[in-house]
Amino acid sequence: MSSFDPNQNDVNRAQQIIKREQSNALNWATHVLCVFLVSLAFIVNLFRGSSKNPSIINLQRCSPIDWSIFGGFIFVAIVVCYMNVQRVQEEDRVKRAVKMGISKSDLVYND
C-alpha cells in the first residue's frame, strides 16, 4: 500500500465517488464520454465512407488524409481510455485509503 495518509477531504471524496457509482443519473460524465466516442466514430465513418456509401467530403479511400483521420480517431480513443484508467485508479486509491466502498472481489489497480 502507498504512504497515502487520508484526511477528511479524502473521506468526503470517497463518499462522493460511492454515491456517484451507485447512481446512473450522477454518473453523467461517463455517459457523455461514451456518447462522444460513438459520435466521433460515426463522424469518422461518414468522412471516410465505406464500400456501399461514399465519403461525405469526397475522400479517396486509403489516401493519406483518410489514414490521418482514422489515425486521429484511434489516438483520441487511446487518450480517452488512458485518462479513464487514471481516473479509476485514483478513485480506487482514495476508496482503499479510507476503507470505504470496496469489497474483496474488487480488482486491485495500485498494488
Buried (B, 14 or more C-beta within 10 A) or exposed (E): EEEEEBEEEBBEBBBEBBEBEEEEEEEEEBEEEEEEBEEBEEEBBEBBBEEEEEBEEEBEEEEEEBEEBBEEBEEBEEEBEEEEEEEEEBBBBBBBBBEBBBEEEEEEBEE
